[in-house]
């Protein structure tokens, strides 16, 4: 997900439905449906080619996800990342379309509210390398950071979340201490 300073407002964000992506049912999508959606969008060559790539910062196009989900096509210049964050009450999926991304995550369930610092226990760190064509799904309150560690190549990915991001919590990390730095809501991104 783009950083708070770079998230376009929903009304300003271009909308690009993906063929076969949106559904008309009112039922919430499953994690498997979100994963199917991001994989399908990744195969849409015209959509991928429409994403402008900027050598200085991430770029994005908002997509119509399945069953009312929020989705994004994101371009990652070399050396960029999200910082530690979660998507709070949303679950989601993403896949790498081009290049490679690395995800660092924590195998720990965080308290939902009312805390500022948390001492992490040993063994909760996870890392995944996600080459072109690889992706993953995740549940609510999944804390991670996503990085393009390449020094020379852009990466591109597709992400989908349900419910549409009600908030994002941003964290800093020093050793085993995770600190909640701020909670953002969609109004903060406009």
C-alpha positions as CSV (number, residue, x, y, z in Angstrom):
1,X,0.0,0.0,0.0
2,X,1.4,3.4,-0.8
3,X,2.6,5.5,2.1
4,X,0.2,7.8,3.7
5,X,1.7,10.9,2.0
6,X,1.3,9.3,-1.4
7,X,-2.1,7.6,-1.2
8,X,-4.5,9.3,-3.6
9,X,-8.1,10.0,-2.5
10,X,-10.6,7.5,-3.8
11,X,-12.2,10.2,-6.0
12,X,-8.9,11.3,-7.5
13,X,-7.5,7.8,-8.0
14,X,-7.9,6.4,-11.5
15,X,-10.3,3.4,-11.6
16,X,-9.4,0.5,-13.9
17,X,-11.6,-2.5,-13.7
18,X,-9.8,-5.7,-14.5
19,X,-11.6,-8.0,-16.9
20,X,-13.5,-10.6,-14.9
21,X,-12.4,-9.0,-11.6
22,X,-15.4,-7.3,-10.2
23,X,-18.4,-9.2,-9.1
24,X,-21.9,-8.1,-8.4
25,X,-22.5,-10.2,-5.3
26,X,-22.8,-8.5,-2.0
27,X,-21.0,-11.3,-0.1
28,X,-17.5,-10.5,1.2
29,X,-14.8,-12.0,-0.9
30,X,-12.7,-14.8,0.5
31,X,-8.9,-14.7,0.8
32,X,-8.8,-17.2,-2.0
33,X,-10.9,-14.9,-4.2
34,X,-8.6,-11.9,-3.4
35,X,-5.6,-14.1,-4.4
36,X,-7.3,-15.1,-7.6
37,X,-8.1,-11.5,-8.4
38,X,-4.5,-10.3,-7.9
39,X,-3.2,-13.2,-10.0
40,X,-5.7,-12.4,-12.8
41,X,-4.8,-8.7,-12.7
42,X,-1.1,-9.6,-12.9
43,X,-1.8,-11.4,-16.2
44,X,-3.5,-8.3,-17.7
45,X,-0.7,-7.0,-19.9
46,X,-2.6,-3.8,-20.9
47,X,-3.2,-2.9,-17.3
48,X,0.4,-3.5,-16.2
49,X,1.6,-1.4,-19.2
50,X,-0.6,1.5,-18.1
51,X,1.2,1.9,-14.8
52,X,3.7,4.8,-15.1
53,X,7.0,4.1,-13.4
54,X,8.8,6.9,-11.6
55,X,12.5,6.4,-10.6
56,X,12.0,8.6,-7.5
57,X,8.8,7.2,-5.8
58,X,6.1,4.6,-5.9
59,X,3.3,4.9,-8.4
60,X,-0.1,3.3,-8.3
61,X,-3.5,2.8,-10.0
62,X,-6.6,2.0,-7.9
63,X,-8.5,-1.0,-9.2
64,X,-12.0,-2.3,-8.7
65,X,-11.5,-5.4,-6.6
66,X,-14.0,-8.3,-6.3
67,X,-17.1,-7.9,-4.2
68,X,-16.3,-4.3,-3.0
69,X,-12.7,-4.9,-2.1
70,X,-10.0,-2.3,-2.5
71,X,-7.2,-3.1,-4.9
72,X,-4.0,-1.4,-6.2
73,X,-1.5,-1.8,-8.9
74,X,1.8,-0.5,-7.4
75,X,5.2,0.3,-9.0
76,X,8.2,0.1,-6.7
77,X,11.4,1.9,-7.7
78,X,14.7,0.3,-6.6
79,X,15.3,0.6,-2.9
80,X,11.8,1.6,-1.9
81,X,9.6,0.0,0.8
82,X,6.5,0.5,3.0
83,X,7.9,0.6,6.5
84,X,6.3,-1.6,9.2
85,X,2.5,-1.4,9.1
86,X,-0.6,-3.5,9.2
87,X,-4.0,-3.2,7.5
88,X,-5.9,-3.4,10.8
89,X,-9.3,-5.1,10.3
90,X,-8.7,-5.9,6.6
91,X,-7.4,-9.2,5.2
92,X,-5.7,-9.3,1.8
93,X,-3.5,-10.7,-0.9
94,X,-0.7,-9.5,-3.2
95,X,1.4,-10.8,-5.9
96,X,4.6,-9.7,-7.6
97,X,4.1,-8.9,-11.3
98,X,7.6,-7.8,-12.3
99,X,10.9,-7.8,-10.4
100,X,11.1,-9.1,-6.9
101,X,9.8,-8.0,-3.5
102,X,10.8,-9.0,0.0
103,X,8.3,-9.2,2.8
104,X,9.3,-9.1,6.4
105,X,6.5,-10.1,8.8
106,X,5.8,-10.9,12.4
107,X,4.2,-14.2,13.4
108,X,2.4,-12.6,16.3
109,X,-1.2,-11.4,16.9
110,X,-1.0,-7.8,18.0
111,X,-3.5,-6.3,20.5
112,X,-6.1,-4.4,18.4
113,X,-6.0,-1.1,20.4
114,X,-4.8,0.5,23.6
115,X,-1.0,-0.1,23.4
116,X,2.0,1.9,22.3
117,X,4.9,-0.5,22.7
118,X,5.2,-4.3,22.5
119,X,8.3,-6.4,23.3
120,X,8.5,-9.2,20.7
121,X,9.6,-12.6,21.6
122,X,12.3,-14.5,19.9
123,X,11.4,-16.4,16.8
124,X,8.5,-14.2,15.5
125,X,10.3,-12.8,12.5
126,X,9.5,-14.2,9.0
127,X,11.0,-13.2,5.6
128,X,9.8,-14.1,2.2
129,X,11.3,-13.4,-1.2
130,X,8.5,-12.9,-3.7
131,X,9.8,-13.2,-7.3
132,X,7.7,-12.5,-10.4
133,X,4.6,-14.6,-10.2
134,X,4.8,-15.3,-6.5
135,X,2.3,-13.9,-4.0
136,X,0.7,-14.4,-0.6
137,X,-2.5,-13.9,1.3
138,X,-2.7,-12.6,4.9
139,X,-5.3,-12.2,7.6
140,X,-6.4,-9.2,9.8
141,X,-3.8,-7.4,11.9
142,X,-0.9,-8.8,9.8
143,X,2.2,-6.7,10.6
144,X,4.7,-6.5,7.8
145,X,6.9,-4.4,5.6
146,X,7.4,-4.8,1.9
147,X,10.6,-3.9,0.1
148,X,12.1,-3.7,-3.4
149,X,15.7,-4.5,-2.5
150,X,17.0,-4.2,-6.0
151,X,19.5,-1.5,-6.7
152,X,18.6,-1.3,-10.4
153,X,15.2,-2.8,-11.2
154,X,11.6,-1.6,-10.6
155,X,9.2,-4.1,-9.1
156,X,5.4,-4.1,-9.8
157,X,2.7,-5.7,-7.7
158,X,-1.0,-6.1,-7.3
159,X,-2.7,-5.9,-3.9
160,X,-6.3,-6.4,-2.8
161,X,-7.9,-5.8,0.7
162,X,-11.3,-6.5,2.3
163,X,-12.9,-4.6,3.8
164,X,-11.6,-1.6,2.0
165,X,-8.8,-0.2,4.2
166,X,-10.6,1.2,7.3
167,X,-7.2,2.2,8.8
168,X,-3.5,1.5,8.6
169,X,-1.4,1.4,11.7
170,X,2.3,2.4,11.2
171,X,5.0,1.0,13.5
172,X,8.7,1.6,14.2
173,X,10.9,-1.2,15.3
174,X,14.1,-1.2,17.3
175,X,15.4,-4.6,18.0
176,X,12.6,-6.6,19.8
177,X,10.5,-3.5,20.5
178,X,7.7,-2.6,18.2
179,X,6.2,0.8,18.7
180,X,2.9,2.1,17.4
181,X,3.7,5.4,15.8
182,X,0.4,6.4,14.2
183,X,-3.0,5.2,13.1
184,X,-4.3,6.5,9.8
185,X,-7.8,6.4,8.3
186,X,-8.8,7.1,4.7
187,X,-9.5,10.7,5.6
188,X,-5.8,11.1,6.3
189,X,-4.9,10.0,2.8
190,X,-7.1,12.6,1.0
